[in-house]
Amino acid sequence: MGKRYERLTTPLVRDGGQLREATWEEALALTADGFRRNSGTTTGIFSCSKSTNEMNFLAQKFARTVIGNNNVDSCNRT
């Protein structure tokens, strides 16, 4: 029927082209650094029409105030 994959229990980070296990603190710090480096028009948020209005509001608020752009899209458009 196919391979059965197990769930990851620790985060993986790319180090020299290879994935290695990392602590949550290291993985979150690398993620935050990546967002800081690439914020602005290179990122965006995609939300879902099946989410609550409050969740969609938080998604657009996060995009505009934290990431710093207006790139918010939704499956409502399709």
Contacts in CASP RR format, 6 or more apart in sequence:
PFRMAT RR
TARGET T0000
AUTHOR 0000-0000-0000
METHOD contacts of the structure
MODEL  1
MGKRYERLTTPLVRDGGQLREATWEEALALTADGFRRNSGTTTGIFSCSK
STNEMNFLAQKFARTVIGNNNVDSCNRT
10 21 0 8 1.000
10 22 0 8 1.000
10 23 0 8 1.000
10 24 0 8 1.000
11 21 0 8 1.000
11 22 0 8 1.000
11 23 0 8 1.000
11 24 0 8 1.000
11 26 0 8 1.000
11 27 0 8 1.000
12 19 0 8 1.000
12 20 0 8 1.000
12 21 0 8 1.000
12 22 0 8 1.000
12 27 0 8 1.000
13 19 0 8 1.000
13 20 0 8 1.000
13 22 0 8 1.000
13 26 0 8 1.000
13 27 0 8 1.000
13 30 0 8 1.000
22 30 0 8 1.000
35 43 0 8 1.000
35 67 0 8 1.000
39 67 0 8 1.000
39 68 0 8 1.000
39 69 0 8 1.000
40 67 0 8 1.000
40 68 0 8 1.000
40 69 0 8 1.000
41 69 0 8 1.000
41 71 0 8 1.000
43 67 0 8 1.000
43 69 0 8 1.000
43 71 0 8 1.000
44 63 0 8 1.000
44 67 0 8 1.000
44 69 0 8 1.000
44 71 0 8 1.000
44 72 0 8 1.000
44 73 0 8 1.000
45 59 0 8 1.000
45 60 0 8 1.000
45 62 0 8 1.000
45 63 0 8 1.000
45 67 0 8 1.000
45 71 0 8 1.000
45 72 0 8 1.000
45 73 0 8 1.000
46 72 0 8 1.000
46 73 0 8 1.000
46 74 0 8 1.000
46 75 0 8 1.000
47 55 0 8 1.000
47 56 0 8 1.000
47 59 0 8 1.000
47 60 0 8 1.000
47 72 0 8 1.000
47 73 0 8 1.000
47 74 0 8 1.000
47 75 0 8 1.000
48 56 0 8 1.000
48 74 0 8 1.000
48 75 0 8 1.000
49 74 0 8 1.000
49 75 0 8 1.000
49 76 0 8 1.000
51 59 0 8 1.000
56 74 0 8 1.000
59 72 0 8 1.000
60 72 0 8 1.000
63 69 0 8 1.000
63 70 0 8 1.000
63 71 0 8 1.000
63 72 0 8 1.000
64 70 0 8 1.000
64 72 0 8 1.000
END
